Every structure is written in structure tokens, then in C-alpha cells.
């Protein structure tokens, strides 16, 4: 491939931001729900802004807010956050073949801004590329765009939450589910490939109804992965 055909970092950053833009907009309602809920639980605007800025993972932030008390049980919140965020270990491991050639500075920067959505966009982008090419700047830019949208609108939700009351009554939190359905559609490979997803979902539902806390996230993930390994061995 000639150097003239290789996109520049600026082009890839622009492409990453444009690709992530619909998801950045979809973040608005449930980011504001999180901000408003945090205020109702007794957190300050600064505390929820700091939480979302340092722990960029929406699922664990909703768990942390729901567990928030005065004074907060910090050890319990930390353990539950670790459990819910454990999926990031698997997500980053899946990108290892593409990140191994990069410097630690670049890898750490991109993984800090990684979330479910930027990971899914990047994996889809790799698969659509004719040469299965990973674009670092696409990955980084999509993650930063989503990060700024999430932190900014969570803060806005915290600021205006006391004025508009409980915004969850408007059904804004359903945007969370809608986003993941769109991500699944983009990664759809057929019924057979979806079997581990279905098993993961069923295990998560059963675990949710039997065990307290967020064990359903870890056990659902492990069940789906185990089945995927077994199916791959027989292909």
C-alpha cells in the first residue's frame, strides 16, 4: 500500500468522531438520568462528575449510585464496581493483537477511554476493513468523544435534576437498552454466532434472580465465553 493511500491521524480522528456521533447523542438521556439519580441519592454535582470522569463505565456507575449512602460503603461500592467492570478485561484482551505493537503510553490512553460502545465500533470497523486493519486513532477518538458526551451530560443531569424531578419517569433510561441493541445489530453474524449471546443472556437473567449484587454480569459473560470456546473447538 502506498503512503498516499494511508489515512492520516487527523482523518482517522475525524472518522472516529463522526462514527461515534450517533452514540454520543444517544448518551444524552441516560447520562442525564444518572446525574439526576445521583443528586437524589445525596451525591453532589462534583462527586458524580468525578465518578464518571475517573470510572468511564456506565453500568458500574449506575450500580455505584444505587449503592450510595451517607456515609457511603466505599469497600462495597469498589468491589461491585470491580465486578461489573470485569468485562473490560475480556474486551481489552480481545484487542491485544492490535495493541501489542503500540507504546504503553498509547495503549494506556486508548484503554482509559474504552467503553462498550467504542470497543464495539472498533471491532466492527476492523471486520469491515478489507485488510482487517486496526486504526488506533479511530479507536482513541471514538472513545474520547463518547467520554466527553458521557461526563458532560451526566454533569448537566446533576445540575438540572433538582429542577425537573425524577427523569427516569420519562423512560429515558430505555436509551441504554436501545444503544446495545443497535450495537448487536452492527455485529450480527447469524443465528449460530448468536447462540453464546443467548446463553450469556439466560445465565445473566437466572443469576440476577438468584444472587444479589452484580454477579449476573460476570457469570453471564463467562457462560457466553465458555460456550463460544466449545463451539470454536468443533468448527
C-alpha positions, 0 to 999 in steps of 0.5 A: 500500500502506498503512503498516499493511500494511508489515512492520516491521524487527523482523518482517522480522528475525524472518522472516529468522531463522526462514527461515534456521533450517533452514540454520543447523542444517544448518551444524552438521556441516560447520562442525564438520568444518572446525574439526576439519580445521583443528586437524589441519592445525596451525591453532589454535582462534583462527586458524580462528575468525578465518578464518571470522569475517573470510572468511564463505565456506565453500568458500574456507575449506575450500580455505584449510585444505587449503592450510595449512602451517607456515609457511603460503603466505599469497600462495597461500592469498589468491589461491585464496581470491580465486578461489573467492570470485569468485562473490560478485561475480556474486551481489552484482551480481545484487542491485544493483537492490535495493541501489542505493537503500540507504546504503553503510553498509547495503549494506556490512553486508548484503554482509559477511554474504552467503553462498550460502545467504542470497543464495539465500533472498533471491532466492527470497523476492523471486520469491515476493513478489507485488510482487517486493519486496526486504526488506533486513532479511530479507536482513541477518538471514538472513545474520547468523544463518547467520554466527553458526551458521557461526563458532560451530560451526566454533569448537566443531569446533576445540575438540572435534576433538582429542577425537573424531578425524577427523569427516569419517569420519562423512560429515558433510561430505555436509551441504554437498552436501545444503544446495545441493541443497535450495537448487536445489530452492527455485529450480527453474524447469524443465528449460530454466532448468536447462540453464546449471546443467548446463553450469556443472556439466560445465565445473566437473567437466572443469576440476577434472580438468584444472587444479589449484587452484580454477579449476573454480569460476570457469570453471564459473560463467562457462560457466553465465553465458555460456550463460544470456546466449545463451539470454536473447538468443533468448527 
